[in-house]
Amino acid sequence: MRLYVAVTDKDWFALHASKPEVEEVNFWRPSPDATFKALQPGELLLFKLHSPDNFIAGGGFFTRFLQLPVNLVWDTFGEANGVRSQSEMRERIAYYRRSPIAANENPTIGCIMVAEPFFWNREDWIPSPADFKLNTVTGVLLRQEPDEEEDEEEDDHKEEDGGDDDTTDDGWSE
């Protein structure tokens, strides 16, 4: 089993968590060169808030990755982008890129689409693992090592994924 713990903006999280129902979110990346190959469709992506709120606060199921111009991203996903307006989205992208976006620019961003998202109440947040590096910018892929009793096919898949990673006491590895 694999899952991805993605570092997210608290405002992005708070907007989605404030809604009674959310079917899909765009967990966007500001870089025009962004990619995302960590998960296969249907695998779990968890939302970990930026420091100092070092908690896993929800998640959802990865569906697909797209690279799209920001105007199309806003027109297609609207508030599913975690902001209330296109101008706010452009400001956030500029902030994370550390570079302003001109009014006539329509930059490409990466879109990690997450279905069936869930947003836990504050009392249900899970503290980040002690070994989760605070300087992690995007996230960490975790794999649960198969039990010895699991079939050989799963062991072969583990090898293809780089099964030589260090494993934690709870069976998970980075």
HELIX and SHEET records of a PDB file:
HELIX    1   1 LYS A   10  ALA A   17  1                                   8    
HELIX    2   2 VAL A   70  PHE A   77  1                                   8    
HELIX    3   3 GLY A   78  ASN A   81  5                                   4    
HELIX    4   4 GLN A   86  ARG A   97  1                                  12    
HELIX    5   5 ARG A  122  ASP A  124  5                                   3    
HELIX    6   6 GLU A  152  GLU A  160  1                                   9    
SHEET    1   A 7 GLU A  24  ARG A  29  0                                        
SHEET    2   A 7 THR A 108  PHE A 119 -1                                        
SHEET    3   A 7 PHE A  55  PRO A  69 -1                                        
SHEET    4   A 7 LEU A  44  LEU A  49 -1                                        
SHEET    5   A 7 ARG A   2  THR A   8  1                                        
SHEET    6   A 7 GLY A 139  GLN A 144 -1                                        
SHEET    7   A 7 TRP A 172  SER A 173 -1                                        
SHEET    1   B 4 GLU A  24  ARG A  29  0                                        
SHEET    2   B 4 THR A 108  PHE A 119 -1                                        
SHEET    3   B 4 PHE A  55  PRO A  69 -1                                        
SHEET    4   B 4 ILE A 126  PRO A 127 -1                                        
END                                                                             
